[in-house]
Amino acid sequence: MAVTATTVPLDVALRMLLNGTKMTITLSLLSIGLGFLIGLPVALMETYGNKALKYAAMVYEGTIRGIPLLAIYFIIFFSMPILIGFGLSPFWAAVVGLGIRSSAYQSQIFRSGIQAVDEGQIEAGLSLGMSKLQVIRHIVLPQALRFSIPAWMNEYVIVLKDTSIALAIGIVELTREATYLVSVTAEPFRYYGLAALFYLVMVLPLTYLANYMGRKYGIKGTGGASNVRL
């Protein structure tokens, strides 16, 4: 049987791809934010926690990094409703799954930033009567976050591109829109090529911004963020 292709007007195709791009950006921003909220405490637990907290953080990080993102999506979207009787919509399943996966990698980024802070500054803070929590809040975290900027932005680029996997649970993002256009028109080069161009337009400015912010906010004389390569 012959396959018939339908012509899609270019303005309609571009509008569909732009809508998919909006979904991609929304997913990536929410996911990187969730990853930050989980990853930073995990990094602090692994660095400054007691044995139990350190072990829990290490198990969490190692487990999540060892599971493919697609499997995480399927566990959250398909298995969770069966196990606990409560499920998430495809959108929130995608956000939670990608956010959890990103948190394991962000925890490594922040842990490296924390460990880059000079121990002499920590000892000086403690000698001045600051509590451990005050030292972490006022001395360690401000520097650690600055050290982590380039690597964290690189992680955002990865999250942005990994939103494409969310099509497996029904999210209509950029790649899904391109796939639909290809299925209708039988023109994979045109529409996957346009989708790739859209991703490139999103990613390239972020790469240059990461390098710029690394130079701008790196702490002079300490190495730190300015020496982290993407």
MODELLER restraints for C-alpha pairs under 7 A, 6 or more apart:
rsr = mdl.restraints
at = mdl.atoms
rsr.add(forms.Gaussian(group=physical.xy_distance, feature=features.Distance(at['CA:5:A'], at['CA:184:A']), mean=5.93, stdev=0.5))
rsr.add(forms.Gaussian(group=physical.xy_distance, feature=features.Distance(at['CA:5:A'], at['CA:185:A']), mean=4.66, stdev=0.5))
rsr.add(forms.Gaussian(group=physical.xy_distance, feature=features.Distance(at['CA:5:A'], at['CA:186:A']), mean=5.82, stdev=0.5))
rsr.add(forms.Gaussian(group=physical.xy_distance, feature=features.Distance(at['CA:6:A'], at['CA:184:A']), mean=5.71, stdev=0.5))
rsr.add(forms.Gaussian(group=physical.xy_distance, feature=features.Distance(at['CA:6:A'], at['CA:185:A']), mean=4.91, stdev=0.5))
rsr.add(forms.Gaussian(group=physical.xy_distance, feature=features.Distance(at['CA:7:A'], at['CA:185:A']), mean=5.73, stdev=0.5))
rsr.add(forms.Gaussian(group=physical.xy_distance, feature=features.Distance(at['CA:8:A'], at['CA:185:A']), mean=6.94, stdev=0.5))
rsr.add(forms.Gaussian(group=physical.xy_distance, feature=features.Distance(at['CA:16:A'], at['CA:177:A']), mean=6.36, stdev=0.5))
rsr.add(forms.Gaussian(group=physical.xy_distance, feature=features.Distance(at['CA:17:A'], at['CA:174:A']), mean=5.76, stdev=0.5))
rsr.add(forms.Gaussian(group=physical.xy_distance, feature=features.Distance(at['CA:17:A'], at['CA:177:A']), mean=5.97, stdev=0.5))
rsr.add(forms.Gaussian(group=physical.xy_distance, feature=features.Distance(at['CA:17:A'], at['CA:178:A']), mean=6.75, stdev=0.5))
rsr.add(forms.Gaussian(group=physical.xy_distance, feature=features.Distance(at['CA:20:A'], at['CA:172:A']), mean=6.23, stdev=0.5))
rsr.add(forms.Gaussian(group=physical.xy_distance, feature=features.Distance(at['CA:20:A'], at['CA:173:A']), mean=4.04, stdev=0.5))
rsr.add(forms.Gaussian(group=physical.xy_distance, feature=features.Distance(at['CA:20:A'], at['CA:174:A']), mean=3.90, stdev=0.5))
rsr.add(forms.Gaussian(group=physical.xy_distance, feature=features.Distance(at['CA:20:A'], at['CA:177:A']), mean=6.04, stdev=0.5))
rsr.add(forms.Gaussian(group=physical.xy_distance, feature=features.Distance(at['CA:21:A'], at['CA:173:A']), mean=6.28, stdev=0.5))
rsr.add(forms.Gaussian(group=physical.xy_distance, feature=features.Distance(at['CA:21:A'], at['CA:174:A']), mean=5.01, stdev=0.5))
rsr.add(forms.Gaussian(group=physical.xy_distance, feature=features.Distance(at['CA:23:A'], at['CA:173:A']), mean=5.24, stdev=0.5))
rsr.add(forms.Gaussian(group=physical.xy_distance, feature=features.Distance(at['CA:24:A'], at['CA:160:A']), mean=6.82, stdev=0.5))
rsr.add(forms.Gaussian(group=physical.xy_distance, feature=features.Distance(at['CA:24:A'], at['CA:163:A']), mean=6.11, stdev=0.5))
rsr.add(forms.Gaussian(group=physical.xy_distance, feature=features.Distance(at['CA:24:A'], at['CA:173:A']), mean=5.35, stdev=0.5))
rsr.add(forms.Gaussian(group=physical.xy_distance, feature=features.Distance(at['CA:24:A'], at['CA:174:A']), mean=6.25, stdev=0.5))
rsr.add(forms.Gaussian(group=physical.xy_distance, feature=features.Distance(at['CA:25:A'], at['CA:160:A']), mean=6.88, stdev=0.5))
rsr.add(forms.Gaussian(group=physical.xy_distance, feature=features.Distance(at['CA:27:A'], at['CA:95:A']), mean=5.93, stdev=0.5))
rsr.add(forms.Gaussian(group=physical.xy_distance, feature=features.Distance(at['CA:27:A'], at['CA:163:A']), mean=6.76, stdev=0.5))
rsr.add(forms.Gaussian(group=physical.xy_distance, feature=features.Distance(at['CA:28:A'], at['CA:159:A']), mean=5.85, stdev=0.5))
rsr.add(forms.Gaussian(group=physical.xy_distance, feature=features.Distance(at['CA:28:A'], at['CA:160:A']), mean=5.01, stdev=0.5))
rsr.add(forms.Gaussian(group=physical.xy_distance, feature=features.Distance(at['CA:28:A'], at['CA:163:A']), mean=6.62, stdev=0.5))
rsr.add(forms.Gaussian(group=physical.xy_distance, feature=features.Distance(at['CA:30:A'], at['CA:95:A']), mean=6.35, stdev=0.5))
rsr.add(forms.Gaussian(group=physical.xy_distance, feature=features.Distance(at['CA:31:A'], at['CA:95:A']), mean=5.01, stdev=0.5))
rsr.add(forms.Gaussian(group=physical.xy_distance, feature=features.Distance(at['CA:31:A'], at['CA:96:A']), mean=6.72, stdev=0.5))
rsr.add(forms.Gaussian(group=physical.xy_distance, feature=features.Distance(at['CA:31:A'], at['CA:98:A']), mean=5.70, stdev=0.5))
rsr.add(forms.Gaussian(group=physical.xy_distance, feature=features.Distance(at['CA:31:A'], at['CA:99:A']), mean=4.13, stdev=0.5))
rsr.add(forms.Gaussian(group=physical.xy_distance, feature=features.Distance(at['CA:32:A'], at['CA:99:A']), mean=5.88, stdev=0.5))
rsr.add(forms.Gaussian(group=physical.xy_distance, feature=features.Distance(at['CA:32:A'], at['CA:102:A']), mean=6.76, stdev=0.5))
rsr.add(forms.Gaussian(group=physical.xy_distance, feature=features.Distance(at['CA:32:A'], at['CA:156:A']), mean=6.29, stdev=0.5))
rsr.add(forms.Gaussian(group=physical.xy_distance, feature=features.Distance(at['CA:32:A'], at['CA:159:A']), mean=6.96, stdev=0.5))
rsr.add(forms.Gaussian(group=physical.xy_distance, feature=features.Distance(at['CA:34:A'], at['CA:99:A']), mean=5.10, stdev=0.5))
rsr.add(forms.Gaussian(group=physical.xy_distance, feature=features.Distance(at['CA:35:A'], at['CA:99:A']), mean=4.49, stdev=0.5))
rsr.add(forms.Gaussian(group=physical.xy_distance, feature=features.Distance(at['CA:35:A'], at['CA:100:A']), mean=5.83, stdev=0.5))
rsr.add(forms.Gaussian(group=physical.xy_distance, feature=features.Distance(at['CA:35:A'], at['CA:102:A']), mean=5.18, stdev=0.5))
rsr.add(forms.Gaussian(group=physical.xy_distance, feature=features.Distance(at['CA:35:A'], at['CA:103:A']), mean=3.88, stdev=0.5))
rsr.add(forms.Gaussian(group=physical.xy_distance, feature=features.Distance(at['CA:35:A'], at['CA:106:A']), mean=6.74, stdev=0.5))
rsr.add(forms.Gaussian(group=physical.xy_distance, feature=features.Distance(at['CA:36:A'], at['CA:103:A']), mean=6.17, stdev=0.5))
rsr.add(forms.Gaussian(group=physical.xy_distance, feature=features.Distance(at['CA:36:A'], at['CA:106:A']), mean=6.64, stdev=0.5))
rsr.add(forms.Gaussian(group=physical.xy_distance, feature=features.Distance(at['CA:38:A'], at['CA:103:A']), mean=5.65, stdev=0.5))
rsr.add(forms.Gaussian(group=physical.xy_distance, feature=features.Distance(at['CA:39:A'], at['CA:103:A']), mean=4.28, stdev=0.5))
rsr.add(forms.Gaussian(group=physical.xy_distance, feature=features.Distance(at['CA:39:A'], at['CA:104:A']), mean=6.11, stdev=0.5))
rsr.add(forms.Gaussian(group=physical.xy_distance, feature=features.Distance(at['CA:39:A'], at['CA:106:A']), mean=5.22, stdev=0.5))
rsr.add(forms.Gaussian(group=physical.xy_distance, feature=features.Distance(at['CA:39:A'], at['CA:107:A']), mean=4.23, stdev=0.5))
rsr.add(forms.Gaussian(group=physical.xy_distance, feature=features.Distance(at['CA:40:A'], at['CA:107:A']), mean=5.65, stdev=0.5))
rsr.add(forms.Gaussian(group=physical.xy_distance, feature=features.Distance(at['CA:40:A'], at['CA:110:A']), mean=6.24, stdev=0.5))
rsr.add(forms.Gaussian(group=physical.xy_distance, feature=features.Distance(at['CA:42:A'], at['CA:57:A']), mean=5.51, stdev=0.5))
rsr.add(forms.Gaussian(group=physical.xy_distance, feature=features.Distance(at['CA:42:A'], at['CA:107:A']), mean=5.86, stdev=0.5))
rsr.add(forms.Gaussian(group=physical.xy_distance, feature=features.Distance(at['CA:43:A'], at['CA:107:A']), mean=4.69, stdev=0.5))
rsr.add(forms.Gaussian(group=physical.xy_distance, feature=features.Distance(at['CA:43:A'], at['CA:108:A']), mean=6.69, stdev=0.5))
rsr.add(forms.Gaussian(group=physical.xy_distance, feature=features.Distance(at['CA:43:A'], at['CA:110:A']), mean=5.97, stdev=0.5))
rsr.add(forms.Gaussian(group=physical.xy_distance, feature=features.Distance(at['CA:43:A'], at['CA:111:A']), mean=4.91, stdev=0.5))
rsr.add(forms.Gaussian(group=physical.xy_distance, feature=features.Distance(at['CA:45:A'], at['CA:53:A']), mean=5.65, stdev=0.5))
rsr.add(forms.Gaussian(group=physical.xy_distance, feature=features.Distance(at['CA:45:A'], at['CA:54:A']), mean=5.60, stdev=0.5))
rsr.add(forms.Gaussian(group=physical.xy_distance, feature=features.Distance(at['CA:45:A'], at['CA:57:A']), mean=6.29, stdev=0.5))
rsr.add(forms.Gaussian(group=physical.xy_distance, feature=features.Distance(at['CA:46:A'], at['CA:53:A']), mean=6.75, stdev=0.5))
rsr.add(forms.Gaussian(group=physical.xy_distance, feature=features.Distance(at['CA:46:A'], at['CA:54:A']), mean=4.29, stdev=0.5))
rsr.add(forms.Gaussian(group=physical.xy_distance, feature=features.Distance(at['CA:46:A'], at['CA:57:A']), mean=5.58, stdev=0.5))
rsr.add(forms.Gaussian(group=physical.xy_distance, feature=features.Distance(at['CA:46:A'], at['CA:58:A']), mean=6.72, stdev=0.5))
rsr.add(forms.Gaussian(group=physical.xy_distance, feature=features.Distance(at['CA:47:A'], at['CA:111:A']), mean=6.84, stdev=0.5))
rsr.add(forms.Gaussian(group=physical.xy_distance, feature=features.Distance(at['CA:61:A'], at['CA:104:A']), mean=4.76, stdev=0.5))
rsr.add(forms.Gaussian(group=physical.xy_distance, feature=features.Distance(at['CA:64:A'], at['CA:101:A']), mean=5.97, stdev=0.5))
rsr.add(forms.Gaussian(group=physical.xy_distance, feature=features.Distance(at['CA:64:A'], at['CA:104:A']), mean=6.24, stdev=0.5))
rsr.add(forms.Gaussian(group=physical.xy_distance, feature=features.Distance(at['CA:65:A'], at['CA:101:A']), mean=6.74, stdev=0.5))
rsr.add(forms.Gaussian(group=physical.xy_distance, feature=features.Distance(at['CA:65:A'], at['CA:104:A']), mean=6.21, stdev=0.5))
rsr.add(forms.Gaussian(group=physical.xy_distance, feature=features.Distance(at['CA:69:A'], at['CA:101:A']), mean=6.75, stdev=0.5))
rsr.add(forms.Gaussian(group=physical.xy_distance, feature=features.Distance(at['CA:70:A'], at['CA:165:A']), mean=6.75, stdev=0.5))
rsr.add(forms.Gaussian(group=physical.xy_distance, feature=features.Distance(at['CA:72:A'], at['CA:97:A']), mean=5.80, stdev=0.5))
rsr.add(forms.Gaussian(group=physical.xy_distance, feature=features.Distance(at['CA:73:A'], at['CA:93:A']), mean=6.67, stdev=0.5))
rsr.add(forms.Gaussian(group=physical.xy_distance, feature=features.Distance(at['CA:73:A'], at['CA:94:A']), mean=6.47, stdev=0.5))
rsr.add(forms.Gaussian(group=physical.xy_distance, feature=features.Distance(at['CA:73:A'], at['CA:97:A']), mean=5.45, stdev=0.5))
rsr.add(forms.Gaussian(group=physical.xy_distance, feature=features.Distance(at['CA:76:A'], at['CA:93:A']), mean=6.13, stdev=0.5))
rsr.add(forms.Gaussian(group=physical.xy_distance, feature=features.Distance(at['CA:76:A'], at['CA:97:A']), mean=6.90, stdev=0.5))
rsr.add(forms.Gaussian(group=physical.xy_distance, feature=features.Distance(at['CA:77:A'], at['CA:87:A']), mean=6.59, stdev=0.5))
rsr.add(forms.Gaussian(group=physical.xy_distance, feature=features.Distance(at['CA:77:A'], at['CA:88:A']), mean=6.42, stdev=0.5))
rsr.add(forms.Gaussian(group=physical.xy_distance, feature=features.Distance(at['CA:77:A'], at['CA:90:A']), mean=6.87, stdev=0.5))
rsr.add(forms.Gaussian(group=physical.xy_distance, feature=features.Distance(at['CA:77:A'], at['CA:93:A']), mean=5.75, stdev=0.5))
rsr.add(forms.Gaussian(group=physical.xy_distance, feature=features.Distance(at['CA:80:A'], at['CA:86:A']), mean=6.67, stdev=0.5))
rsr.add(forms.Gaussian(group=physical.xy_distance, feature=features.Distance(at['CA:80:A'], at['CA:87:A']), mean=6.04, stdev=0.5))
rsr.add(forms.Gaussian(group=physical.xy_distance, feature=features.Distance(at['CA:81:A'], at['CA:87:A']), mean=4.46, stdev=0.5))
rsr.add(forms.Gaussian(group=physical.xy_distance, feature=features.Distance(at['CA:90:A'], at['CA:169:A']), mean=6.06, stdev=0.5))
rsr.add(forms.Gaussian(group=physical.xy_distance, feature=features.Distance(at['CA:90:A'], at['CA:170:A']), mean=6.41, stdev=0.5))
rsr.add(forms.Gaussian(group=physical.xy_distance, feature=features.Distance(at['CA:90:A'], at['CA:171:A']), mean=6.39, stdev=0.5))
rsr.add(forms.Gaussian(group=physical.xy_distance, feature=features.Distance(at['CA:91:A'], at['CA:171:A']), mean=6.43, stdev=0.5))
rsr.add(forms.Gaussian(group=physical.xy_distance, feature=features.Distance(at['CA:94:A'], at['CA:166:A']), mean=5.92, stdev=0.5))
rsr.add(forms.Gaussian(group=physical.xy_distance, feature=features.Distance(at['CA:106:A'], at['CA:152:A']), mean=6.80, stdev=0.5))
rsr.add(forms.Gaussian(group=physical.xy_distance, feature=features.Distance(at['CA:109:A'], at['CA:148:A']), mean=6.16, stdev=0.5))
rsr.add(forms.Gaussian(group=physical.xy_distance, feature=features.Distance(at['CA:109:A'], at['CA:151:A']), mean=6.57, stdev=0.5))
rsr.add(forms.Gaussian(group=physical.xy_distance, feature=features.Distance(at['CA:109:A'], at['CA:152:A']), mean=6.70, stdev=0.5))
rsr.add(forms.Gaussian(group=physical.xy_distance, feature=features.Distance(at['CA:110:A'], at['CA:144:A']), mean=6.72, stdev=0.5))
rsr.add(forms.Gaussian(group=physical.xy_distance, feature=features.Distance(at['CA:110:A'], at['CA:145:A']), mean=6.93, stdev=0.5))
rsr.add(forms.Gaussian(group=physical.xy_distance, feature=features.Distance(at['CA:110:A'], at['CA:148:A']), mean=6.11, stdev=0.5))
rsr.add(forms.Gaussian(group=physical.xy_distance, feature=features.Distance(at['CA:113:A'], at['CA:144:A']), mean=4.25, stdev=0.5))
rsr.add(forms.Gaussian(group=physical.xy_distance, feature=features.Distance(at['CA:113:A'], at['CA:145:A']), mean=6.55, stdev=0.5))
rsr.add(forms.Gaussian(group=physical.xy_distance, feature=features.Distance(at['CA:113:A'], at['CA:147:A']), mean=5.28, stdev=0.5))
rsr.add(forms.Gaussian(group=physical.xy_distance, feature=features.Distance(at['CA:113:A'], at['CA:148:A']), mean=5.42, stdev=0.5))
rsr.add(forms.Gaussian(group=physical.xy_distance, feature=features.Distance(at['CA:114:A'], at['CA:140:A']), mean=6.33, stdev=0.5))
rsr.add(forms.Gaussian(group=physical.xy_distance, feature=features.Distance(at['CA:114:A'], at['CA:141:A']), mean=6.95, stdev=0.5))
rsr.add(forms.Gaussian(group=physical.xy_distance, feature=features.Distance(at['CA:114:A'], at['CA:144:A']), mean=4.74, stdev=0.5))
rsr.add(forms.Gaussian(group=physical.xy_distance, feature=features.Distance(at['CA:116:A'], at['CA:224:A']), mean=6.74, stdev=0.5))
rsr.add(forms.Gaussian(group=physical.xy_distance, feature=features.Distance(at['CA:117:A'], at['CA:140:A']), mean=6.32, stdev=0.5))
rsr.add(forms.Gaussian(group=physical.xy_distance, feature=features.Distance(at['CA:117:A'], at['CA:143:A']), mean=6.71, stdev=0.5))
rsr.add(forms.Gaussian(group=physical.xy_distance, feature=features.Distance(at['CA:117:A'], at['CA:144:A']), mean=6.54, stdev=0.5))
rsr.add(forms.Gaussian(group=physical.xy_distance, feature=features.Distance(at['CA:122:A'], at['CA:135:A']), mean=6.45, stdev=0.5))
rsr.add(forms.Gaussian(group=physical.xy_distance, feature=features.Distance(at['CA:125:A'], at['CA:135:A']), mean=6.06, stdev=0.5))
rsr.add(forms.Gaussian(group=physical.xy_distance, feature=features.Distance(at['CA:146:A'], at['CA:217:A']), mean=6.06, stdev=0.5))
rsr.add(forms.Gaussian(group=physical.xy_distance, feature=features.Distance(at['CA:146:A'], at['CA:218:A']), mean=6.24, stdev=0.5))
rsr.add(forms.Gaussian(group=physical.xy_distance, feature=features.Distance(at['CA:146:A'], at['CA:225:A']), mean=6.38, stdev=0.5))
rsr.add(forms.Gaussian(group=physical.xy_distance, feature=features.Distance(at['CA:147:A'], at['CA:218:A']), mean=6.27, stdev=0.5))
rsr.add(forms.Gaussian(group=physical.xy_distance, feature=features.Distance(at['CA:147:A'], at['CA:224:A']), mean=4.85, stdev=0.5))
rsr.add(forms.Gaussian(group=physical.xy_distance, feature=features.Distance(at['CA:147:A'], at['CA:225:A']), mean=3.88, stdev=0.5))
rsr.add(forms.Gaussian(group=physical.xy_distance, feature=features.Distance(at['CA:148:A'], at['CA:225:A']), mean=5.97, stdev=0.5))
rsr.add(forms.Gaussian(group=physical.xy_distance, feature=features.Distance(at['CA:149:A'], at['CA:214:A']), mean=6.25, stdev=0.5))
rsr.add(forms.Gaussian(group=physical.xy_distance, feature=features.Distance(at['CA:149:A'], at['CA:225:A']), mean=6.51, stdev=0.5))
rsr.add(forms.Gaussian(group=physical.xy_distance, feature=features.Distance(at['CA:150:A'], at['CA:210:A']), mean=4.87, stdev=0.5))
rsr.add(forms.Gaussian(group=physical.xy_distance, feature=features.Distance(at['CA:150:A'], at['CA:211:A']), mean=6.39, stdev=0.5))
rsr.add(forms.Gaussian(group=physical.xy_distance, feature=features.Distance(at['CA:150:A'], at['CA:213:A']), mean=7.00, stdev=0.5))
rsr.add(forms.Gaussian(group=physical.xy_distance, feature=features.Distance(at['CA:150:A'], at['CA:214:A']), mean=5.42, stdev=0.5))
rsr.add(forms.Gaussian(group=physical.xy_distance, feature=features.Distance(at['CA:150:A'], at['CA:225:A']), mean=6.44, stdev=0.5))
rsr.add(forms.Gaussian(group=physical.xy_distance, feature=features.Distance(at['CA:150:A'], at['CA:228:A']), mean=6.52, stdev=0.5))
rsr.add(forms.Gaussian(group=physical.xy_distance, feature=features.Distance(at['CA:150:A'], at['CA:230:A']), mean=6.95, stdev=0.5))
rsr.add(forms.Gaussian(group=physical.xy_distance, feature=features.Distance(at['CA:151:A'], at['CA:228:A']), mean=6.76, stdev=0.5))
rsr.add(forms.Gaussian(group=physical.xy_distance, feature=features.Distance(at['CA:151:A'], at['CA:230:A']), mean=6.49, stdev=0.5))
rsr.add(forms.Gaussian(group=physical.xy_distance, feature=features.Distance(at['CA:153:A'], at['CA:210:A']), mean=5.84, stdev=0.5))
rsr.add(forms.Gaussian(group=physical.xy_distance, feature=features.Distance(at['CA:154:A'], at['CA:230:A']), mean=6.20, stdev=0.5))
rsr.add(forms.Gaussian(group=physical.xy_distance, feature=features.Distance(at['CA:157:A'], at['CA:203:A']), mean=6.23, stdev=0.5))
rsr.add(forms.Gaussian(group=physical.xy_distance, feature=features.Distance(at['CA:164:A'], at['CA:173:A']), mean=6.80, stdev=0.5))
rsr.add(forms.Gaussian(group=physical.xy_distance, feature=features.Distance(at['CA:164:A'], at['CA:175:A']), mean=5.61, stdev=0.5))
rsr.add(forms.Gaussian(group=physical.xy_distance, feature=features.Distance(at['CA:167:A'], at['CA:173:A']), mean=6.88, stdev=0.5))
rsr.add(forms.Gaussian(group=physical.xy_distance, feature=features.Distance(at['CA:167:A'], at['CA:176:A']), mean=5.74, stdev=0.5))
rsr.add(forms.Gaussian(group=physical.xy_distance, feature=features.Distance(at['CA:174:A'], at['CA:195:A']), mean=6.59, stdev=0.5))
rsr.add(forms.Gaussian(group=physical.xy_distance, feature=features.Distance(at['CA:175:A'], at['CA:195:A']), mean=6.56, stdev=0.5))
rsr.add(forms.Gaussian(group=physical.xy_distance, feature=features.Distance(at['CA:178:A'], at['CA:191:A']), mean=5.46, stdev=0.5))
rsr.add(forms.Gaussian(group=physical.xy_distance, feature=features.Distance(at['CA:178:A'], at['CA:192:A']), mean=5.82, stdev=0.5))
rsr.add(forms.Gaussian(group=physical.xy_distance, feature=features.Distance(at['CA:178:A'], at['CA:195:A']), mean=6.29, stdev=0.5))
rsr.add(forms.Gaussian(group=physical.xy_distance, feature=features.Distance(at['CA:181:A'], at['CA:191:A']), mean=6.70, stdev=0.5))
rsr.add(forms.Gaussian(group=physical.xy_distance, feature=features.Distance(at['CA:182:A'], at['CA:188:A']), mean=5.11, stdev=0.5))
rsr.add(forms.Gaussian(group=physical.xy_distance, feature=features.Distance(at['CA:182:A'], at['CA:191:A']), mean=6.32, stdev=0.5))
rsr.add(forms.Gaussian(group=physical.xy_distance, feature=features.Distance(at['CA:214:A'], at['CA:225:A']), mean=5.28, stdev=0.5))
rsr.add(forms.Gaussian(group=physical.xy_distance, feature=features.Distance(at['CA:214:A'], at['CA:226:A']), mean=4.75, stdev=0.5))
rsr.add(forms.Gaussian(group=physical.xy_distance, feature=features.Distance(at['CA:215:A'], at['CA:226:A']), mean=5.03, stdev=0.5))
rsr.add(forms.Gaussian(group=physical.xy_distance, feature=features.Distance(at['CA:218:A'], at['CA:224:A']), mean=6.12, stdev=0.5))
rsr.add(forms.Gaussian(group=physical.xy_distance, feature=features.Distance(at['CA:218:A'], at['CA:225:A']), mean=4.80, stdev=0.5))
rsr.add(forms.Gaussian(group=physical.xy_distance, feature=features.Distance(at['CA:218:A'], at['CA:226:A']), mean=4.94, stdev=0.5))
